[in-house]
């Protein structure tokens, strides 16, 4: 729980709602569409990674039964073709993914398990466990950086998938 107001303890949500409010609309920096690419409508994208060396896009998706389900895939961005994919077991909802070195890493939302794949073939190389929800994952080039959906980031060793 958050702070006490008038002798009553406020929850974090109540405290956030009672805080200062922005009265002006946020400033928009603008954008410019530079290209458009085809995408599978059934794919509920949860993680996206661009491999500039191979000119390949990786996509991690979570999906209900009416979609193609949760999976990780390698895609040719220019053609939209799926070059390879690996389906997750139905009990897992796929979330964020990233590529580091010759491996691809994928989190699951609430299963507390992640998967390690060969970057080229998407052959399963291993799996790991963690004690929080899995949301997003990226890399700074030497370690994995994981979000659990809160304000905190977890820094992991990519060889052990354990905190550094």
C-alpha positions in Angstrom: 0.0 0.0 0.0 1.0 3.6 -0.6 0.8 6.6 1.7 -1.7 7.3 4.4 -4.2 10.2 3.8 -6.4 11.3 6.7 -5.5 8.2 8.6 -6.6 5.9 5.7 -3.9 3.9 3.9 -4.1 4.4 0.1 -3.4 1.7 -2.5 -0.9 2.5 -5.2 -3.7 2.9 -7.7 -5.6 5.3 -5.4 -2.4 7.3 -4.9 -1.7 7.5 -8.6 -5.3 8.6 -9.3 -5.1 11.3 -6.6 -1.8 12.7 -7.9 -1.4 15.7 -10.2 -3.0 15.5 -13.6 -1.7 16.7 -16.9 -4.1 19.4 -18.2 -2.4 20.0 -21.6 -2.3 17.4 -24.3 1.1 15.8 -24.8 3.4 17.2 -27.4 3.5 15.1 -30.5 6.8 14.9 -32.4 5.2 13.6 -35.5 6.2 10.7 -37.7 6.6 9.8 -41.4 5.8 6.5 -42.9 8.8 5.3 -44.9 7.6 1.9 -45.9 4.9 -0.7 -45.4 5.2 -4.5 -45.1 2.8 -7.4 -45.1 2.0 -9.1 -41.8 0.1 -12.2 -40.8 -3.2 -11.0 -39.3 -3.4 -14.0 -37.0 -0.1 -13.0 -35.4 -0.5 -11.2 -32.0 3.0 -9.7 -32.0 4.6 -9.6 -28.5 8.2 -9.3 -29.5 10.0 -8.1 -32.5 13.7 -8.1 -33.4 15.6 -7.0 -36.5 18.8 -8.9 -37.4 20.7 -6.4 -39.6 23.5 -8.9 -40.3 21.1 -11.3 -42.0 18.4 -8.8 -43.0 15.8 -11.0 -41.2 13.0 -10.1 -38.8 12.2 -12.3 -35.8 8.7 -12.2 -34.3 7.5 -13.7 -31.0 3.8 -14.0 -30.8 1.2 -15.0 -28.3 -2.1 -16.1 -29.5 -5.4 -17.6 -28.5 -6.7 -20.8 -30.2 -8.4 -18.9 -33.1 -5.0 -17.5 -34.2 -2.0 -19.5 -35.0 -1.1 -19.6 -31.3 2.1 -18.7 -29.6 5.3 -19.1 -31.6 8.6 -17.6 -32.6 9.4 -17.1 -36.3 12.0 -15.8 -38.8 10.6 -13.7 -41.5 11.8 -12.1 -44.8 10.5 -8.6 -44.3 10.5 -7.8 -48.0 8.3 -10.7 -49.1 6.5 -11.3 -45.8 7.4 -15.0 -46.1 7.9 -17.0 -42.9 11.3 -18.7 -43.3 11.1 -20.8 -40.1 8.9 -21.0 -37.0 8.6 -23.0 -33.8 5.2 -23.4 -32.1 5.1 -23.1 -28.3 3.1 -25.7 -26.3 -0.5 -24.5 -25.9 -0.1 -24.0 -22.2 2.3 -21.1 -22.8 1.4 -17.6 -24.0 4.5 -16.3 -25.9 5.7 -12.8 -25.0 8.9 -10.8 -25.8 11.9 -12.2 -27.7 15.3 -11.0 -28.7 18.4 -12.3 -30.5 21.9 -12.2 -29.0 24.8 -13.9 -30.8 23.6 -17.1 -32.4 20.7 -17.6 -30.0 17.1 -16.3 -29.9 15.4 -16.0 -26.5 11.6 -16.0 -25.9 9.7 -15.3 -22.7 6.2 -16.5 -21.7 3.7 -14.4 -19.9 2.7 -16.3 -16.8 4.3 -19.8 -17.2 7.6 -18.6 -15.7 9.5 -20.4 -18.4 11.6 -19.1 -21.3 13.0 -20.8 -24.3 16.4 -20.6 -26.1 16.6 -21.4 -29.8 19.2 -21.6 -32.5 18.9 -18.3 -34.3 19.1 -19.8 -37.8 17.0 -23.0 -37.5 14.9 -22.1 -34.4 15.8 -25.6 -33.0 15.1 -25.6 -29.3 18.5 -25.4 -27.5 17.2 -25.1 -23.9 14.8 -23.5 -21.5 15.0 -21.6 -18.3 12.8 -20.5 -15.4 12.2 -17.1 -13.7 10.1 -16.0 -10.8 8.0 -13.2 -12.3 5.8 -12.5 -15.3 7.6 -12.4 -18.6 6.8 -9.3 -20.8 9.7 -7.9 -22.8 13.3 -8.9 -23.4 16.1 -7.1 -25.2 19.9 -7.0 -25.0 22.6 -4.4 -24.7 24.9 -6.7 -26.7 26.4 -8.5 -23.7 23.5 -9.2 -21.3 19.8 -9.8 -21.5 17.4 -7.1 -20.1 14.0 -8.3 -19.1 10.8 -6.6 -18.1 8.2 -8.1 -15.8 5.6 -5.5 -16.6 6.6 -3.3 -13.6 8.9 -0.4 -13.3 11.9 -2.7 -12.7 14.3 -4.3 -15.2 16.1 -7.5 -14.7 19.7 -7.9 -16.1 20.6 -11.5 -16.9 23.6 -13.4 -18.0 22.7 -14.8 -21.5 24.6 -18.1 -20.8 22.7 -18.9 -17.6 19.6 -16.7 -17.9 20.1 -15.8 -14.3 20.5 -12.3 -12.8 23.9 -10.7 -13.0 
